[in-house]
Protein backbone atom coordinates (compact mmCIF):
# COMPACT_ATOMS: atom_id res chain seq x y z
CA UNK A 1 0.00 0.00 0.00
CA UNK A 2 1.46 3.42 -0.97
CA UNK A 3 1.36 6.70 0.97
CA UNK A 4 2.15 8.65 -2.23
CA UNK A 5 5.51 9.83 -1.03
CA UNK A 6 4.29 11.11 2.42
CA UNK A 7 5.56 9.88 5.74
CA UNK A 8 3.10 7.54 7.48
CA UNK A 9 1.44 9.01 10.59
CA UNK A 10 3.26 8.41 13.85
CA UNK A 11 0.68 6.83 16.14
CA UNK A 12 2.76 7.33 19.27
CA UNK A 13 3.30 11.07 18.80
CA UNK A 14 -0.37 11.61 17.76
CA UNK A 15 -1.58 10.00 20.99
CA UNK A 16 0.49 12.42 23.07
CA UNK A 17 -1.04 15.37 21.18
CA UNK A 18 -4.57 14.23 21.97
CA UNK A 19 -3.67 13.80 25.62
CA UNK A 20 -2.14 17.28 25.76
CA UNK A 21 -5.25 18.83 24.22
CA UNK A 22 -7.52 16.99 26.70
CA UNK A 23 -5.35 18.14 29.60
CA UNK A 24 -5.49 21.77 28.46
CA UNK A 25 -9.28 21.63 28.02
CA UNK A 26 -9.67 20.17 31.51
CA UNK A 27 -7.59 22.99 33.03
CA UNK A 28 -9.56 25.67 31.16
CA UNK A 29 -12.96 24.22 32.13
CA UNK A 30 -11.87 23.83 35.76
CA UNK A 31 -10.65 27.42 35.88
CA UNK A 32 -13.91 28.80 34.50
CA UNK A 33 -15.93 26.76 37.01
CA UNK A 34 -13.77 28.02 39.89
CA UNK A 35 -14.26 31.67 38.82
CA UNK A 36 -18.06 31.21 38.63
CA UNK A 37 -18.25 29.58 42.10
CA UNK A 38 -15.99 32.26 43.62
CA UNK A 39 -18.18 34.98 42.14
CA UNK A 40 -21.35 33.52 43.69
CA UNK A 41 -19.67 33.21 47.10
CA UNK A 42 -18.38 36.81 46.97
CA UNK A 43 -21.81 38.19 46.05
CA UNK A 44 -23.47 36.25 48.87
CA UNK A 45 -20.97 37.56 51.43
CA UNK A 46 -21.38 41.14 50.24
CA UNK A 47 -25.19 40.88 50.38
CA UNK A 48 -25.12 39.51 53.94
CA UNK A 49 -22.72 42.21 55.10
CA UNK A 50 -24.64 45.11 53.55
CA UNK A 51 -27.96 44.09 55.09
CA UNK A 52 -26.57 44.56 58.62
CA UNK A 53 -24.08 47.42 58.16
CA UNK A 54 -26.52 50.26 58.79
CA UNK A 55 -29.83 48.75 59.82
CA UNK A 56 -31.47 45.97 61.77
CA UNK A 57 -34.09 45.83 59.03
CA UNK A 58 -33.65 43.26 56.28
CA UNK A 59 -35.77 44.89 53.57
CA UNK A 60 -34.89 47.53 50.99
CA UNK A 61 -38.10 49.57 50.67
CA UNK A 62 -40.93 49.68 53.24
CA UNK A 63 -44.29 48.52 51.99
CA UNK A 64 -46.61 51.32 50.89
CA UNK A 65 -49.65 49.68 52.48
CA UNK A 66 -49.90 47.74 55.66
CA UNK A 67 -49.94 43.96 55.57
CA UNK A 68 -51.54 41.36 57.78
CA UNK A 69 -49.86 38.64 59.73
CA UNK A 70 -48.27 35.99 57.54
CA UNK A 71 -50.63 33.02 57.59
CA UNK A 72 -47.67 30.62 57.57
CA UNK A 73 -47.19 31.41 61.29
CA UNK A 74 -50.72 30.28 62.16
CA UNK A 75 -51.21 26.82 63.66
CA UNK A 76 -54.62 25.16 63.98
CA UNK A 77 -55.04 23.30 67.30
CA UNK A 78 -57.18 20.23 67.90
CA UNK A 79 -59.70 22.30 69.89
CA UNK A 80 -60.32 24.50 66.83
CA UNK A 81 -58.35 27.48 68.13
CA UNK A 82 -55.68 29.19 66.03
CA UNK A 83 -52.26 29.97 67.47
CA UNK A 84 -50.11 32.60 65.74
CA UNK A 85 -46.71 34.10 66.50
CA UNK A 86 -46.82 37.88 66.01
CA UNK A 87 -44.33 40.76 66.02
CA UNK A 88 -45.49 42.74 69.05
CA UNK A 89 -43.22 45.67 69.90
CA UNK A 90 -39.80 47.34 69.72
CA UNK A 91 -37.90 49.59 72.10
CA UNK A 92 -34.52 51.34 72.33
CA UNK A 93 -32.50 50.74 75.51
CA UNK A 94 -29.25 52.37 76.63
CA UNK A 95 -26.54 50.03 77.87
CA UNK A 96 -22.82 49.57 78.45
CA UNK A 97 -20.49 47.10 76.79
CA UNK A 98 -19.33 44.50 79.30
CA UNK A 99 -17.23 41.46 78.45
CA UNK A 100 -15.82 40.82 74.97
CA UNK A 101 -16.24 37.15 74.12
CA UNK A 102 -14.74 36.23 70.76
CA UNK A 103 -16.54 38.31 68.16
CA UNK A 104 -19.46 38.95 70.55
CA UNK A 105 -20.03 41.26 73.51
CA UNK A 106 -22.26 41.39 76.56
CA UNK A 107 -24.47 44.41 77.19
CA UNK A 108 -24.84 45.49 80.82
CA UNK A 109 -26.70 45.51 83.10
CA UNK A 110 -28.51 42.37 81.89
CA UNK A 111 -25.52 40.61 80.25
CA UNK A 112 -27.35 40.27 76.95
CA UNK A 113 -25.17 38.88 74.14
CA UNK A 114 -24.82 40.63 70.79
CA UNK A 115 -22.32 40.52 67.90
CA UNK A 116 -19.63 43.20 68.29
CA UNK A 117 -20.15 44.51 64.75
CA UNK A 118 -18.80 48.01 65.41
CA UNK A 119 -15.62 47.07 67.33
CA UNK A 120 -16.83 48.36 70.69
CA UNK A 121 -14.61 48.24 73.74
CA UNK A 122 -15.51 47.39 77.32
CA UNK A 123 -17.17 50.39 78.96
CA UNK A 124 -18.48 51.95 75.73
CA UNK A 125 -22.03 53.31 75.72
CA UNK A 126 -24.38 51.65 73.23
CA UNK A 127 -28.07 51.71 72.42
CA UNK A 128 -29.76 48.43 71.57
CA UNK A 129 -32.86 47.89 69.50
CA UNK A 130 -34.93 45.24 71.26
CA UNK A 131 -37.78 43.13 69.89
CA UNK A 132 -40.73 41.43 71.55
CA UNK A 133 -42.96 38.84 69.92
CA UNK A 134 -46.24 37.43 71.13
CA UNK A 135 -48.15 34.20 70.84
CA UNK A 136 -51.87 34.74 70.28
CA UNK A 137 -54.45 32.01 70.64
CA UNK A 138 -57.80 32.84 69.00
CA UNK A 139 -60.78 30.67 69.88
CA UNK A 140 -63.79 29.88 67.71
CA UNK A 141 -65.75 32.70 69.35
CA UNK A 142 -63.00 35.24 68.44
CA UNK A 143 -61.64 35.51 71.99
CA UNK A 144 -57.89 36.27 72.07
CA UNK A 145 -55.38 35.00 74.60
CA UNK A 146 -51.98 36.71 74.30
CA UNK A 147 -48.67 35.53 75.79
CA UNK A 148 -45.76 37.97 75.55
CA UNK A 149 -42.17 36.80 75.14
CA UNK A 150 -39.15 38.42 76.81
CA UNK A 151 -37.39 41.38 75.19
CA UNK A 152 -34.70 40.25 72.78
CA UNK A 153 -31.85 42.61 71.69
CA UNK A 154 -31.28 42.38 67.93
CA UNK A 155 -28.87 45.21 67.05
CA UNK A 156 -26.55 47.75 68.66
CA UNK A 157 -26.07 51.40 67.71
CA UNK A 158 -23.58 54.11 68.64
CA UNK A 159 -26.32 56.72 69.14
CA UNK A 160 -29.92 56.82 70.34
CA UNK A 161 -30.91 58.75 67.21
CA UNK A 162 -29.66 56.00 64.89
CA UNK A 163 -31.50 53.34 66.87
CA UNK A 164 -34.76 55.28 66.87
CA UNK A 165 -34.48 55.92 63.13
CA UNK A 166 -34.25 52.18 62.54
CA UNK A 167 -37.16 51.50 64.90
CA UNK A 168 -39.31 54.03 63.04
CA UNK A 169 -39.20 51.77 59.99
CA UNK A 170 -40.46 48.83 62.03
CA UNK A 171 -43.23 50.58 64.01
CA UNK A 172 -45.50 52.63 61.77
CA UNK A 173 -48.38 54.82 62.94
CA UNK A 174 -51.20 55.19 60.43
CA UNK A 175 -54.89 55.93 60.05
CA UNK A 176 -57.03 53.24 58.49
CA UNK A 177 -60.65 52.24 58.01
CA UNK A 178 -61.56 48.99 59.76
CA UNK A 179 -64.70 46.96 60.17
CA UNK A 180 -66.93 47.82 63.11
CA UNK A 181 -68.42 44.52 64.23
CA UNK A 182 -70.84 46.31 66.52
CA UNK A 183 -71.47 48.20 69.75
CA UNK A 184 -73.26 47.00 72.87
CA UNK A 185 -74.06 47.91 76.47
CA UNK A 186 -73.78 46.03 79.74
CA UNK A 187 -75.32 46.88 83.10
CA UNK A 188 -74.14 45.75 86.49
CA UNK A 189 -75.06 47.09 89.94
CA UNK A 190 -76.80 50.02 88.31
CA UNK A 191 -73.73 50.97 86.27
CA UNK A 192 -73.93 50.97 82.47
CA UNK A 193 -70.90 50.44 80.26
CA UNK A 194 -70.57 50.73 76.49
CA UNK A 195 -68.20 48.80 74.22
CA UNK A 196 -67.22 48.69 70.55
CA UNK A 197 -65.93 45.55 68.82
CA UNK A 198 -63.49 46.08 65.93
CA UNK A 199 -62.01 43.70 63.39
CA UNK A 200 -58.33 44.48 62.78
CA UNK A 201 -56.54 43.99 59.43
CA UNK A 202 -55.06 40.74 60.77
CA UNK A 203 -58.59 39.34 61.24
CA UNK A 204 -58.42 39.48 65.03
CA UNK A 205 -61.25 41.18 66.91
CA UNK A 206 -60.73 43.54 69.83
CA UNK A 207 -63.11 45.19 72.29
CA UNK A 208 -62.75 48.82 73.37
CA UNK A 209 -64.74 50.68 76.06
CA UNK A 210 -66.49 53.82 74.76
CA UNK A 211 -68.58 56.58 76.26
CA UNK A 212 -72.29 57.16 75.57
CA UNK A 213 -71.60 59.83 72.95
CA UNK A 214 -69.34 57.58 70.88
CA UNK A 215 -71.77 54.71 71.35
CA UNK A 216 -74.52 56.73 69.67
CA UNK A 217 -72.13 57.88 66.91
CA UNK A 218 -70.90 54.36 66.11
CA UNK A 219 -74.23 52.55 66.45
CA UNK A 220 -75.38 52.97 62.80
CA UNK A 221 -71.91 52.45 61.28
CA UNK A 222 -70.27 49.35 59.80
CA UNK A 223 -66.85 50.97 59.14
CA UNK A 224 -64.84 53.37 61.28
CA UNK A 225 -61.50 55.22 61.02
CA UNK A 226 -58.97 54.35 63.70
CA UNK A 227 -55.29 54.93 64.49
CA UNK A 228 -53.18 51.77 64.13
CA UNK A 229 -49.64 50.93 65.11
CA UNK A 230 -48.26 48.53 62.52
CA UNK A 231 -45.45 46.39 63.92
CA UNK A 232 -43.26 44.58 61.39
CA UNK A 233 -41.03 41.58 61.94
CA UNK A 234 -37.42 42.75 61.50
CA UNK A 235 -36.41 39.49 59.79
CA UNK A 236 -39.46 39.34 57.49
CA UNK A 237 -40.93 42.77 56.79
CA UNK A 238 -44.03 41.35 55.09
CA UNK A 239 -45.03 39.77 58.39
CA UNK A 240 -46.78 42.46 60.45
CA UNK A 241 -49.42 42.98 63.10
CA UNK A 242 -51.58 46.12 63.36
CA UNK A 243 -52.58 47.16 66.89
CA UNK A 244 -55.35 49.59 67.84
CA UNK A 245 -53.98 52.90 69.15
CA UNK A 246 -57.06 55.13 69.26
CA UNK A 247 -59.94 56.66 67.35
CA UNK A 248 -59.14 58.79 64.30
CA UNK A 249 -61.99 61.21 65.07
CA UNK A 250 -63.65 62.34 68.31
C-alpha positions, 0 to 999 in steps of 0.5 A: 500500500502506498502513501504517495511519497508522504511519511506515514502518521506516527501513532505514538506522537499523535496519541500524546497530542490528543492527551495534551489537548484533553489536559489543556481543556480540563484545566480551562474548564476547571478554571472557569468553574472556579471563577463562577463559584468564587463569584457567587460566594463573593456576592453572597458575602457582600449581600449579607454584610450590607444588610446589617451594616446600617440597619437591623431591618432586612428589607430595601423599601418599606411597603406602601400599604400595611400587611396582615400577619403571615398566615404561615405562622398560624397553627390550627389546634385540635380544639379548633383554636388558632395559634399565631406568633406575632411581632409585638413591639420594639424599644430602644434601651441604653446600655454599656459594653461588658465582656468581649467574648470572641466576636461577641459582647455582653451588654450590661446591666442584663448581660445580653449577648450581641455581635460586636459589629462596630468594634466596641470596647468594654465600657463603651455606651451603646443603644440596643434595638430590642424586639418582643414577639407574642403568641396569640391564641384565637378561639372559635368565638374570636376571643384572644389570649396573648402571651408575651415573650421576653425582650430580645436585643437584635442590634446595637447602635452608637447613638440613640438617634440612629437606633430610633431611626431604625425602629421608626421603619419597624413601628408605623403609625397610620390611620385606616378604616376597619370593620366595626363589628358592633357596639353593645351595652352592659349593666351591672349594679346600676352601672352601664358600660358601652363597648365597641368591637373592631375587626383588625386587618389581621382578622383578630377582633378587639373590644374597646370601652367607649362613652355614651356619645361615641356609642350613639355615633358608632351605632349605625356604622359598619366601618370606622376610622382608627389609628393603628400601630403597625409592627413589622417583623425585623427578619421578614418585613411582610409579616406584620401585626396592626394594633389599635392605638385610638380613634381617628376622630372624636 
